[in-house]
Amino acid sequence: MELLFLALLCLHILKTEAVVGHWCYRTQKCEQPQCKDPPQWHQVSDWCKGNRQSPVNIVTRNVVYDKNLKALTFEGYDVKDSAKWTLENNGHTVKVALSASPKVGGGGLKRKYKAVEFHLHWGVPGEPQTVPGSEHSIDGQKYPMELHVVHIREDASDVTEAKKTTDGLAVLAFFIEAGKENKNYATLLSELEKIKYRGKSTQVNALPLSSLLPAEEELGRFYRYEGSLTSPDCYQGVTWTVFEKPVELNVTQLSLFSALHFEGPNSTAMTENFRPVQPLNDREVLWSGSAMALPEAKLLLLLALSCALSSVSH
């Protein structure tokens, strides 16, 4: 009997420790009061209290124009993965692992990085404008959702190895706004009902990654800064590229994410799965400024107008 009691006690302790060590979002605290929400994430990983954390609020009047931020080069983004994608509810978000490893380089990156997965963050899908859920914000304004395409350095075999370096990861972030229907997302969104609960996954036909993003010619304007992963372990070796041009989904498409739950049946709906913005501290946010009217062109236009008006007045 004593041995049985000790066994049950150990099991209880292990179970309690598992719950205590479990990180979560604010919306999960009512159901799981012992889980660690964003202000407590540093109890799960020391990195989460570092001085280069993400996401951040990008204040456009403070960004620094960097002429070296040319357009990024995308390799394999327009190729369909030969294997099917696994769409997974991992208890925090919807995630798709990539096996074909499309690559990104240029654009001021110090090296090439290969894509390993993408996932999303959102607020309340049924109320995308009222409770937006992008992680980054522009001048305090948030979008309904945010898509993250996670890359590791080309010479790393996996995320764990990449994290052993100071510049192991690069994440491309795309805002998602409520607009017109996006048929490129139809396949993925139609499968969300099959992954309602934590641990559920389903196979979907792969798509060219570029089909989920704005057109490449619209990706010249972006912000760049050095930060971290936006969930534990909050690894601080992430080069962030936050694009100005958002992806569009219509309200009905956004609402399909309402089917998802953080845990099993009757658990909390998966809403507001984003980390609040973190202090920028002494970091700079760089801006590509690409695709804007060149100052010289504006000046020439003004001079031409001035000459034209001058000749008319004489």
Rosetta silent file (secondary structure, phi, psi, omega in degrees, C-alpha in Angstrom):
SEQUENCE: MELLFLALLCLHILKTEAVVGHWCYRTQKCEQPQCKDPPQWHQVSDWCKGNRQSPVNIVTRNVVYDKNLKALTFEGYDVKDSAKWTLENNGHTVKVALSASPKVGGGGLKRKYKAVEFHLHWGVPGEPQTVPGSEHSIDGQKYPMELHVVHIREDASDVTEAKKTTDGLAVLAFFIEAGKENKNYATLLSELEKIKYRGKSTQVNALPLSSLLPAEEELGRFYRYEGSLTSPDCYQGVTWTVFEKPVELNVTQLSLFSALHFEGPNSTAMTENFRPVQPLNDREVLWSGSAMALPEAKLLLLLALSCALSSVSH
SCORE:     score description
SCORE:     0.000 S_00000001
   1 L     0.000  -41.554  179.983    0.000    0.000    0.000 S_00000001
   2 H   -63.578  -40.171  178.686    2.861    2.358    0.901 S_00000001
   3 H   -64.967  -38.929  178.719    4.552    1.647   -2.442 S_00000001
   4 H   -63.985  -42.194  178.546    1.282    2.344   -4.268 S_00000001
   5 H   -61.058  -45.334  179.835    0.916    5.650   -2.398 S_00000001
   6 H   -63.209  -40.092  179.372    4.478    6.663   -3.302 S_00000001
   7 H   -63.173  -43.790  179.411    3.899    5.721   -6.935 S_00000001
   8 H   -65.314  -38.206  179.126    0.716    7.796   -7.070 S_00000001
   9 H   -64.213  -44.221  179.003    2.481   10.710   -5.356 S_00000001
  10 H   -62.787  -41.595  178.951    5.338   10.618   -7.884 S_00000001
  11 H   -61.318  -41.411  179.011    2.852   10.468  -10.736 S_00000001
  12 H   -63.782  -42.706 -179.840    1.036   13.498   -9.308 S_00000001
  13 H   -63.131  -46.126  179.592    4.307   15.441   -8.957 S_00000001
  14 H   -61.630  -41.602  179.867    5.368   14.610  -12.511 S_00000001
  15 H   -64.477  -42.410  179.335    1.954   15.598  -13.838 S_00000001
  16 H   -63.461  -42.917  179.459    2.053   18.876  -11.883 S_00000001
  17 H   -63.262  -37.378  179.495    5.557   19.659  -13.148 S_00000001
  18 H   -63.526  -40.681  179.954    4.434   18.979  -16.712 S_00000001
  19 H   -68.944  -43.262 -178.814    1.572   21.453  -16.324 S_00000001
  20 H   -62.182  -39.848 -178.441    3.764   24.069  -14.629 S_00000001
  21 L   -78.330   -4.177 -176.342    6.370   23.805  -17.383 S_00000001
  22 L   -81.619  125.630  177.134    3.749   24.111  -20.096 S_00000001
  23 E   -90.711  154.362 -176.295    3.682   27.485  -21.837 S_00000001
  24 L  -153.006  176.982  173.662    0.448   28.923  -23.122 S_00000001
  25 L   -97.610  163.737 -175.877   -1.287   32.047  -24.376 S_00000001
  26 H   -54.219  -37.948 -176.151   -3.308   34.404  -22.201 S_00000001
  27 H   -68.423   -9.954  179.645   -6.612   32.970  -23.439 S_00000001
  28 H   -94.697   -7.939 -172.199   -5.710   29.564  -21.971 S_00000001
  29 L   -65.038  -34.839 -179.358   -5.181   30.749  -18.391 S_00000001
  30 L   -62.878  -41.973 -177.999   -8.801   30.330  -17.262 S_00000001
  31 L   -81.020  -32.020 -179.018   -8.805   26.678  -18.263 S_00000001
  32 L  -128.253   74.366 -174.020   -5.182   26.003  -17.282 S_00000001
  33 L   -58.792  -21.937 -178.680   -4.345   28.397  -14.418 S_00000001
  34 L   -88.110   -9.256 -178.309   -0.940   26.755  -13.850 S_00000001
  35 L   -73.712  156.110 -175.129    0.300   27.176  -17.412 S_00000001
  36 E   -92.818  110.111  178.652    2.844   29.894  -18.125 S_00000001
  37 L   -86.732  175.079 -170.463    1.390   32.729  -20.210 S_00000001
  38 H   -46.782  -43.034  179.007    3.572   35.325  -22.029 S_00000001
  39 H   -64.635  -15.845 -178.088    4.593   37.406  -18.968 S_00000001
  40 H  -107.573    5.330 -175.342    5.818   34.153  -17.358 S_00000001
  41 H   -60.738  -25.092  179.552    7.562   32.621  -20.352 S_00000001
  42 H   -64.416  -17.649  176.019   10.963   33.455  -18.857 S_00000001
  43 H   -77.568  -16.772  177.010   10.195   30.710  -16.301 S_00000001
  44 L   -92.785  -38.985  178.798   10.127   28.256  -19.203 S_00000001
  45 L  -148.108  129.281  179.111   13.185   29.672  -21.026 S_00000001
  46 H   -59.084  -30.662 -179.045   15.680   32.351  -19.939 S_00000001
  47 H   -55.976  -30.527 -174.024   15.872   33.595  -23.516 S_00000001
  48 H   -65.932  -11.328  175.310   12.321   34.965  -23.156 S_00000001
  49 H  -109.916   20.391  179.172   13.628   37.783  -20.937 S_00000001
  50 L   -71.778  175.903 -176.262   16.431   38.707  -23.330 S_00000001
  51 L  -100.322    8.873  177.634   16.932   42.174  -24.799 S_00000001
  52 L  -131.082   55.648 -174.930   16.329   41.195  -28.452 S_00000001
  53 L   -94.076  157.948  179.584   12.859   39.739  -28.265 S_00000001
  54 L  -126.942  156.088    4.629   10.081   39.609  -30.858 S_00000001
  55 L   -83.281  177.458  177.062    7.572   40.712  -31.987 S_00000001
  56 L  -134.252  160.995  170.155    7.945   44.507  -31.982 S_00000001
  57 E   -88.972  123.063 -179.289    5.879   47.530  -32.897 S_00000001
  58 E   -91.428  113.895  179.206    7.473   49.120  -35.959 S_00000001
  59 L   -93.274  109.496 -169.526    7.338   52.908  -35.716 S_00000001
  60 H   -63.035  -30.602 -179.658    7.694   54.066  -39.304 S_00000001
  61 H   -72.000  -13.836 -178.837    9.086   57.527  -38.458 S_00000001
  62 H  -104.039   -3.904 -178.221   11.975   55.842  -36.634 S_00000001
  63 L   -70.938  154.590 -177.025   12.970   53.239  -39.235 S_00000001
  64 E  -110.035  118.842  178.333   16.345   53.602  -40.912 S_00000001
  65 E   -67.168  130.179 -179.490   16.477   53.414  -44.709 S_00000001
  66 L  -125.170  111.875 -177.125   19.151   50.932  -45.800 S_00000001
  67 L   -66.511  -16.180  179.470   20.137   50.990  -49.461 S_00000001
  68 L   -78.798  -10.484 -179.995   21.641   47.505  -49.086 S_00000001
  69 L   -83.784   72.520  175.645   18.208   45.964  -48.570 S_00000001
  70 L   -74.554  177.931  179.404   17.642   45.015  -52.184 S_00000001
  71 L   -62.685  142.817  176.540   14.917   42.597  -53.214 S_00000001
  72 E   -71.026  154.162  174.323   15.213   39.096  -51.766 S_00000001
  73 E  -107.647  129.587 -177.314   15.918   36.168  -54.064 S_00000001
  74 E  -110.016  125.270  178.410   13.565   33.212  -53.769 S_00000001
  75 E  -114.775  125.473  176.839   14.678   29.736  -54.879 S_00000001
  76 L    78.699    1.848  179.085   12.172   26.918  -55.173 S_00000001
  77 L   -69.340  -24.005 -178.497    9.298   29.022  -53.878 S_00000001
  78 L   -97.822   10.715 -179.305    7.446   28.480  -57.152 S_00000001
  79 L  -106.226  134.857  178.656    7.945   24.686  -57.098 S_00000001
  80 L   -79.467  130.126  177.367    5.319   22.331  -55.694 S_00000001
  81 L   -57.949  134.728 -179.352    6.658   19.945  -53.033 S_00000001
  82 L   -69.775  -28.720  177.890    6.638   16.374  -54.380 S_00000001
  83 L   -92.058  156.887  176.724    5.435   15.080  -50.995 S_00000001
  84 L   -71.235  153.707  175.459    2.114   15.984  -49.432 S_00000001
  85 E   -84.796  144.642  172.092    2.070   18.619  -46.700 S_00000001
  86 E  -101.042  114.387  178.893    1.150   17.655  -43.146 S_00000001
  87 E   -93.015  121.166 -170.043   -1.235   20.224  -41.694 S_00000001
  88 E  -129.855  139.342  167.116   -1.025   20.002  -37.894 S_00000001
  89 E   -95.374  106.163 -176.419   -2.695   21.486  -34.826 S_00000001
  90 L   -95.428   13.585  178.922    0.233   21.503  -32.396 S_00000001
  91 L    89.122   -5.142  179.102   -1.745   23.031  -29.522 S_00000001
  92 L  -129.168  -29.674 -175.367   -0.470   26.534  -30.250 S_00000001
  93 L  -166.079 -177.181  169.795   -1.141   27.146  -33.939 S_00000001
  94 E   -97.907  127.399 -174.518   -1.633   25.561  -37.358 S_00000001
  95 E  -129.902  141.880  174.556    1.724   24.412  -38.694 S_00000001
  96 E  -125.059  119.479  175.985    2.909   22.952  -42.002 S_00000001
  97 E   -81.972  142.098 -178.419    6.331   21.279  -42.190 S_00000001
  98 L  -111.968  136.625 -179.653    8.191   21.678  -45.485 S_00000001
  99 L  -109.398  -22.650 -176.702   10.436   18.992  -46.976 S_00000001
 100 L   -77.463  -15.901  177.354   11.449   20.531  -50.303 S_00000001
 101 L    54.312   62.836  169.540   13.337   23.351  -48.540 S_00000001
 102 L   -58.631  154.003 -175.500   12.780   26.413  -50.717 S_00000001
 103 E  -122.966  155.040  176.311   15.537   28.963  -50.087 S_00000001
 104 E  -132.696  143.138  179.134   15.794   32.698  -49.615 S_00000001
 105 E  -154.499 -172.459 -178.421   18.855   34.921  -49.915 S_00000001
 106 E    65.772 -157.367  176.240   19.963   38.404  -50.860 S_00000001
 107 L    55.716   29.459  179.498   17.996   41.326  -49.475 S_00000001
 108 L    85.562   -1.846  176.539   20.707   42.132  -46.954 S_00000001
 109 L   -72.350  145.139 -176.578   20.790   38.610  -45.498 S_00000001
 110 L   -79.941  -13.015 -177.057   24.305   37.463  -44.617 S_00000001
 111 L  -158.671  176.723  173.433   23.725   33.972  -45.985 S_00000001
 112 L   -86.933  148.110  177.380   21.115   31.740  -47.624 S_00000001
 113 E  -128.281  145.383  179.367   18.402   30.196  -45.493 S_00000001
 114 E  -109.667  138.542 -177.197   16.162   27.210  -46.267 S_00000001
 115 E   -74.632  135.501  179.578   12.466   27.085  -45.351 S_00000001
 116 E  -119.741  -24.483  178.664   11.445   24.354  -42.896 S_00000001
 117 E  -168.149  163.219  169.211    7.883   25.267  -41.883 S_00000001
 118 E  -137.127  153.416 -179.887    5.192   27.910  -41.819 S_00000001
 119 E  -151.953  176.893 -175.511    2.503   28.739  -39.274 S_00000001
 120 E  -133.095  159.329  173.637    0.036   31.482  -38.387 S_00000001
 121 E  -130.596  143.742 -178.106   -1.013   33.734  -35.519 S_00000001
 122 E  -152.100  172.880  179.500   -4.434   35.332  -35.137 S_00000001
 123 L   -99.240 -108.039  173.661   -6.836   37.085  -32.786 S_00000001
 124 L  -111.178  107.101 -172.292  -10.533   36.177  -32.841 S_00000001
 125 L   -54.596  -34.633 -179.487  -11.203   34.768  -36.333 S_00000001
 126 L   -75.153  -14.223  179.259  -14.898   35.691  -36.272 S_00000001
 127 L  -132.360   62.755 -171.934  -14.032   39.284  -35.420 S_00000001
 128 L   -61.114  -30.198 -178.803  -10.860   39.931  -37.413 S_00000001
 129 L   -85.987  -34.547 -177.421  -11.162   43.724  -37.287 S_00000001
 130 L   -74.465  -43.957  179.857  -12.317   43.991  -33.660 S_00000001
 131 L  -124.364   78.664 -179.458   -9.737   41.607  -32.166 S_00000001
 132 L   -70.881  155.443 -173.459   -6.792   41.515  -34.604 S_00000001
 133 L  -132.221   18.576  174.899   -4.065   38.974  -33.961 S_00000001
 134 L   -65.759  153.574 -179.625   -0.911   39.803  -35.901 S_00000001
 135 L   -84.099  -49.573  175.037    2.196   39.674  -33.734 S_00000001
 136 L   -79.392  157.565  174.785    4.015   42.630  -35.257 S_00000001
 137 E  -136.601  155.021  178.659    2.289   45.978  -35.563 S_00000001
 138 E  -114.227  115.659 -176.614    2.935   49.055  -37.676 S_00000001
 139 L    50.589   40.864  176.701    2.609   52.333  -35.770 S_00000001
 140 L    82.286   -5.188 -178.664    0.497   50.477  -33.222 S_00000001
 141 E   -95.491  130.452  179.259   -1.880   49.060  -35.828 S_00000001
 142 L  -106.976  158.547  175.587   -2.345   45.293  -36.019 S_00000001
 143 L  -102.580  165.214  179.710   -3.707   43.075  -38.793 S_00000001
 144 L   -58.388  -39.753 -177.101   -6.168   40.178  -38.325 S_00000001
 145 E  -144.080  169.461  175.215   -3.472   37.513  -38.809 S_00000001
 146 E  -143.223  133.126  178.057    0.224   37.010  -39.464 S_00000001
 147 E  -102.873  131.068  177.686    1.947   34.280  -41.472 S_00000001
 148 E  -117.030  122.574  172.733    5.486   33.201  -40.535 S_00000001
 149 E  -103.910  111.665 -172.123    7.689   31.240  -42.937 S_00000001
 150 E   -93.127  128.898  179.308   10.532   29.888  -40.785 S_00000001
 151 E  -121.463  149.655  171.249   13.969   29.305  -42.329 S_00000001
 152 E  -116.651  158.399 -178.558   17.194   27.868  -40.937 S_00000001
 153 E   -58.803  145.919 -171.530   20.674   28.607  -42.226 S_00000001
 154 L   -57.907  -31.984 -175.745   21.518   26.593  -45.315 S_00000001
 155 L   -89.840    4.723  178.845   24.374   24.681  -43.680 S_00000001
 156 L   -97.088  145.390 -177.748   22.309   23.495  -40.684 S_00000001
 157 L   -83.814  -28.641  179.615   20.608   20.100  -40.720 S_00000001
 158 L  -158.074  179.145 -177.202   17.703   21.100  -38.476 S_00000001
 159 H   -62.569  -40.402 -179.101   16.376   23.811  -36.164 S_00000001
 160 H   -59.328  -45.225  179.029   18.253   22.441  -33.148 S_00000001
 161 H   -67.228  -39.403 -179.503   21.593   22.686  -34.948 S_00000001
 162 H   -61.615  -34.179 -177.656   20.727   26.121  -36.336 S_00000001
 163 L   -72.161   -7.911  177.813   20.065   27.410  -32.810 S_00000001
 164 L   -79.128   -5.823 -179.771   23.664   26.682  -31.844 S_00000001
 165 L  -113.056  168.213 -176.333   24.685   29.752  -33.854 S_00000001
 166 L   -86.122   -9.839  178.726   23.952   33.448  -33.358 S_00000001
 167 L  -136.541   47.887 -170.740   22.218   33.862  -36.725 S_00000001
 168 L   -74.671  -28.064 -173.677   20.614   30.477  -37.140 S_00000001
 169 E  -124.245  152.552  171.506   17.120   31.437  -38.231 S_00000001
 170 E  -136.073  129.210 -179.786   15.426   33.845  -40.628 S_00000001
 171 E  -118.490  130.683  173.052   11.671   34.372  -40.559 S_00000001
 172 E   -97.019  123.993 -176.980    9.624   36.004  -43.299 S_00000001
 173 E  -112.309  131.308  179.703    6.520   37.626  -41.818 S_00000001
 174 E  -125.866  124.727  173.999    3.439   38.500  -43.860 S_00000001
 175 E   -70.604  148.966  174.553    0.440   40.366  -42.505 S_00000001
 176 E  -120.585  123.142 -178.128   -2.965   38.960  -43.459 S_00000001
 177 E  -111.629  160.038  175.826   -5.798   41.428  -43.931 S_00000001
 178 E   -81.167  119.601 -177.580   -9.540   41.015  -44.436 S_00000001
 179 L  -154.795 -128.424 -179.034  -10.223   41.604  -48.123 S_00000001
 180 L   -88.072  164.027 -179.658  -11.197   39.556  -51.119 S_00000001
 181 L   -62.278  140.049  179.038  -11.349   35.776  -51.309 S_00000001
 182 L  -115.831  100.273 -175.204   -7.980   34.068  -51.809 S_00000001
 183 H   -67.832  -19.617  179.085   -8.514   30.851  -53.756 S_00000001
 184 H   -67.213  -21.985 -179.842   -4.901   29.794  -53.244 S_00000001
 185 H   -93.013   -4.506 -172.754   -5.720   29.141  -49.581 S_00000001
 186 H   -56.186  -44.455 -177.551   -8.881   27.103  -50.286 S_00000001
 187 H   -60.610  -48.565 -179.185   -7.154   23.685  -50.023 S_00000001
 188 H   -64.259  -47.130 -174.921   -5.555   24.420  -46.659 S_00000001
 189 H   -66.523  -31.672 -179.491   -8.591   26.114  -45.137 S_00000001
 190 H   -68.009  -16.467 -177.611  -10.969   23.335  -46.158 S_00000001
 191 L   -96.639   -5.157 -175.807   -8.953   20.914  -44.013 S_00000001
 192 H   -60.335  -32.871  179.717   -9.013   22.893  -40.756 S_00000001
 193 H   -59.927  -26.644 -177.767  -12.125   21.032  -39.607 S_00000001
 194 H   -82.046  -11.727 -178.497  -10.037   17.817  -39.562 S_00000001
 195 H  -122.440   40.856 -175.115   -7.450   19.225  -37.132 S_00000001
 196 L   -58.707  -34.309 -170.049   -9.790   20.806  -34.589 S_00000001
 197 L  -115.824  157.737 -178.857   -7.903   19.426  -31.597 S_00000001
 198 L   -53.057  133.644  177.939   -4.324   19.361  -30.334 S_00000001
 199 L    88.990  -10.914  178.519   -2.229   16.622  -31.939 S_00000001
 200 L   -78.391  143.755  177.490   -4.536   16.180  -34.918 S_00000001
 201 E  -146.192  161.941  178.164   -2.984   16.305  -38.370 S_00000001
 202 E  -150.595  154.483  179.292   -4.006   15.677  -41.961 S_00000001
 203 E   -92.176  134.908  177.845   -2.319   15.348  -45.339 S_00000001
 204 E  -131.561  153.289  177.348   -2.978   17.988  -47.974 S_00000001
 205 L   -63.970  132.695 -179.501   -1.729   18.427  -51.511 S_00000001
 206 L   -67.180  154.727  177.335    1.373   20.623  -51.520 S_00000001
 207 L  -126.378  155.742  168.219    1.319   24.050  -53.141 S_00000001
 208 L   -61.396  130.596 -177.050    4.088   26.269  -54.445 S_00000001
 209 H   -57.292  -33.340 -178.702    4.933   28.359  -51.385 S_00000001
 210 H   -62.205  -24.865 -178.041    4.819   31.495  -53.523 S_00000001
 211 H   -68.746  -17.891 -179.851    1.089   30.928  -54.144 S_00000001
 212 H   -92.829   -2.833 -174.324    0.388   31.742  -50.476 S_00000001
 213 L  -115.527  166.138  171.695    2.298   35.028  -50.609 S_00000001
 214 L   -60.703  161.352  178.547    1.888   38.349  -52.413 S_00000001
 215 L   -57.506  144.815 -174.259    3.342   38.458  -55.934 S_00000001
 216 H   -57.004  -35.203 -179.691    7.154   38.580  -55.885 S_00000001
 217 H   -68.351  -10.952  178.185    7.221   42.034  -57.526 S_00000001
 218 H   -98.978    7.567 -175.662    5.286   43.315  -54.504 S_00000001
 219 L  -103.558   19.966 -178.902    7.855   42.085  -51.992 S_00000001
 220 L   -80.593  -20.178 -178.190   10.403   44.864  -52.448 S_00000001
 221 L  -103.628  117.038 -178.443    9.234   46.911  -49.466 S_00000001
 222 E  -154.103  163.589  175.658   10.045   45.362  -46.111 S_00000001
 223 E  -107.793  150.544 -176.772   11.371   45.996  -42.617 S_00000001
 224 E  -137.575  132.505  173.683   14.372   44.178  -41.167 S_00000001
 225 E  -156.961  164.576  179.542   15.544   43.755  -37.591 S_00000001
 226 E   -97.333  126.653 -175.921   17.300   41.241  -35.350 S_00000001
 227 E  -149.594 -142.896 -172.524   15.034   39.476  -32.884 S_00000001
 228 L  -137.274  174.624  166.271   13.821   36.168  -31.520 S_00000001
 229 L   -68.001  151.615 -174.762   11.281   33.427  -31.960 S_00000001
 230 L   -97.483   12.937  172.215    7.900   34.643  -30.696 S_00000001
 231 L  -144.113  158.707 -179.538    7.206   31.580  -28.550 S_00000001
 232 L   -54.349  135.135   22.248    9.365   29.606  -26.103 S_00000001
 233 L   -90.708    8.892  177.883   12.230   28.977  -26.213 S_00000001
 234 L    58.208   32.562  179.330   12.380   32.581  -27.591 S_00000001
 235 L   -47.540  128.864 -174.869   15.747   31.830  -29.250 S_00000001
 236 L  -100.129   64.841  175.669   17.536   35.132  -29.956 S_00000001
 237 L  -149.471   39.797 -173.705   19.189   34.563  -33.298 S_00000001
 238 E  -109.060  125.393  171.767   16.394   35.378  -35.727 S_00000001
 239 E   -91.200  116.226 -176.567   16.691   37.781  -38.642 S_00000001
 240 E   -96.456  135.388  171.074   13.201   39.143  -39.219 S_00000001
 241 E  -123.362  111.846 -177.236   11.879   40.380  -42.553 S_00000001
 242 E  -109.024  114.323 -174.245    8.417   41.938  -42.170 S_00000001
 243 E   -84.154  144.013  178.484    6.790   42.723  -45.505 S_00000001
 244 E   -72.072  -41.393 -174.144    4.601   45.768  -46.087 S_00000001
 245 E   -75.048  118.909 -179.137    2.311   44.109  -48.635 S_00000001
 246 E   -84.497  161.124  169.184   -0.281   41.950  -46.854 S_00000001
 247 E   -84.984  147.236  177.565   -1.903   38.719  -47.982 S_00000001
 248 E  -109.320  134.226  166.142   -5.684   38.942  -48.401 S_00000001
 249 E  -130.176  149.452  176.769   -8.288   36.474  -47.114 S_00000001
 250 L   -84.554  171.019 -173.840  -11.961   37.289  -46.926 S_00000001
 251 H   -60.815  -37.763  178.658  -13.863   37.320  -43.624 S_00000001
 252 H   -62.372  -42.258  179.213  -15.409   33.913  -44.289 S_00000001
 253 H   -65.548  -42.552  177.939  -11.956   32.398  -44.838 S_00000001
 254 H   -61.129  -38.355 -176.624  -10.596   34.012  -41.676 S_00000001
 255 H   -66.317  -20.037 -179.310  -13.576   32.682  -39.706 S_00000001
 256 H   -63.285  -22.940  178.068  -12.679   29.076  -40.581 S_00000001
 257 H   -69.863  -11.247  178.039   -9.923   29.227  -37.954 S_00000001
 258 H   -65.842  -15.952 -179.399  -12.730   29.353  -35.351 S_00000001
 259 H   -71.242  -18.220 -169.980  -12.961   25.552  -35.657 S_00000001
 260 L   -86.004  149.568  177.890   -9.643   25.089  -33.853 S_00000001
 261 E  -128.633  153.846  179.114   -9.073   24.392  -30.160 S_00000001
 262 L   -70.074  -34.796 -177.691   -5.963   24.536  -27.962 S_00000001
 263 L  -126.256 -131.567 -176.477   -6.595   21.082  -26.492 S_00000001
 264 L   -93.434 -165.246  177.919   -9.284   18.408  -26.934 S_00000001
 265 L   -55.333  141.413 -179.245  -13.085   18.523  -27.256 S_00000001
 266 L    70.312    6.946  177.045  -14.718   21.175  -25.030 S_00000001
 267 L   -83.304  174.921 -179.866  -11.380   22.922  -24.540 S_00000001
 268 L   -60.766  137.980  175.416  -10.771   26.630  -25.098 S_00000001
 269 E   -63.853  144.089 -178.597  -11.109   27.809  -28.677 S_00000001
 270 L   -77.443   91.834  178.430   -7.744   28.666  -30.239 S_00000001
 271 L  -127.868  157.170  175.828   -7.944   32.464  -30.199 S_00000001
 272 L    50.345   48.231  179.507   -5.421   35.266  -29.616 S_00000001
 273 L   -89.941   57.841  178.317   -2.427   32.972  -30.111 S_00000001
 274 L  -131.248  154.257  174.925    0.024   35.833  -30.373 S_00000001
 275 L   -91.134  136.882  175.516    2.746   37.237  -28.138 S_00000001
 276 L   -61.284  157.021 -179.355    2.393   40.913  -27.124 S_00000001
 277 L   -63.135  148.813 -177.124    4.975   43.273  -28.603 S_00000001
 278 L  -109.102  158.597  179.202    8.328   43.412  -26.846 S_00000001
 279 L   -60.770  138.788  178.175   10.620   46.391  -26.094 S_00000001
 280 L   -74.392  -27.231 -175.968   12.820   47.363  -29.029 S_00000001
 281 L    56.470 -132.315 -174.531   15.580   48.426  -26.617 S_00000001
 282 L   -96.880   18.572 -178.739   18.601   49.701  -28.584 S_00000001
 283 L   -81.445  152.131  172.943   17.822   47.866  -31.820 S_00000001
 284 L  -100.960  144.342  169.276   17.287   49.554  -35.162 S_00000001
 285 L  -104.619  120.286 -179.878   14.531   48.625  -37.569 S_00000001
 286 E   -91.966  155.932 -178.570   15.809   48.956  -41.134 S_00000001
 287 E  -131.533  134.307 -176.905   13.601   49.681  -44.128 S_00000001
 288 L   -72.268  -35.899 -178.419   14.233   48.645  -47.715 S_00000001
 289 L    65.488    2.829 -178.285   12.410   51.600  -49.254 S_00000001
 290 L   -63.396  157.076  174.921   12.298   49.573  -52.494 S_00000001
 291 L    69.442    6.584  176.710    9.583   50.129  -55.034 S_00000001
 292 L   -91.703  160.726  176.595    9.006   53.695  -53.894 S_00000001
 293 L   -62.425  126.888 -177.044    9.254   56.642  -56.281 S_00000001
 294 L   -65.848  140.934  178.700   12.907   57.552  -56.354 S_00000001
 295 H   -54.158  -38.091  179.869   13.764   60.962  -54.856 S_00000001
 296 H   -63.001  -39.862 -179.738   15.582   61.851  -58.085 S_00000001
 297 H   -64.847  -41.771  178.490   12.471   61.084  -60.114 S_00000001
 298 H   -62.648  -42.242 -178.478   10.362   63.236  -57.824 S_00000001
 299 H   -64.018  -43.756  178.616   12.900   66.055  -58.098 S_00000001
 300 H   -62.292  -38.926  179.119   12.976   65.845  -61.902 S_00000001
 301 H   -64.143  -43.268  179.073    9.190   65.892  -61.978 S_00000001
 302 H   -64.247  -41.160  179.364    9.082   68.994  -59.781 S_00000001
 303 H   -64.880  -41.205  179.114   11.710   70.712  -61.916 S_00000001
 304 H   -63.171  -42.498  178.115    9.779   69.869  -65.085 S_00000001
 305 H   -63.988  -41.154 -179.399    6.579   71.232  -63.577 S_00000001
 306 H   -63.026  -43.500  178.928    8.376   74.345  -62.403 S_00000001
 307 H   -64.356  -41.590 -179.162    9.823   74.945  -65.889 S_00000001
 308 H   -63.293  -44.931 -179.769    6.443   74.359  -67.504 S_00000001
 309 H   -65.939  -36.934 -179.698    4.694   76.788  -65.163 S_00000001
 310 H   -64.396  -42.096 -178.737    7.497   79.315  -65.650 S_00000001
 311 H   -68.812  -32.670  178.692    7.175   79.195  -69.447 S_00000001
 312 H   -67.478  -42.245 -177.073    3.388   79.582  -69.196 S_00000001
 313 H   -69.787  -20.054  177.976    3.680   82.648  -66.937 S_00000001
 314 L   -94.904    0.000    0.000    6.025   84.285  -69.420 S_00000001
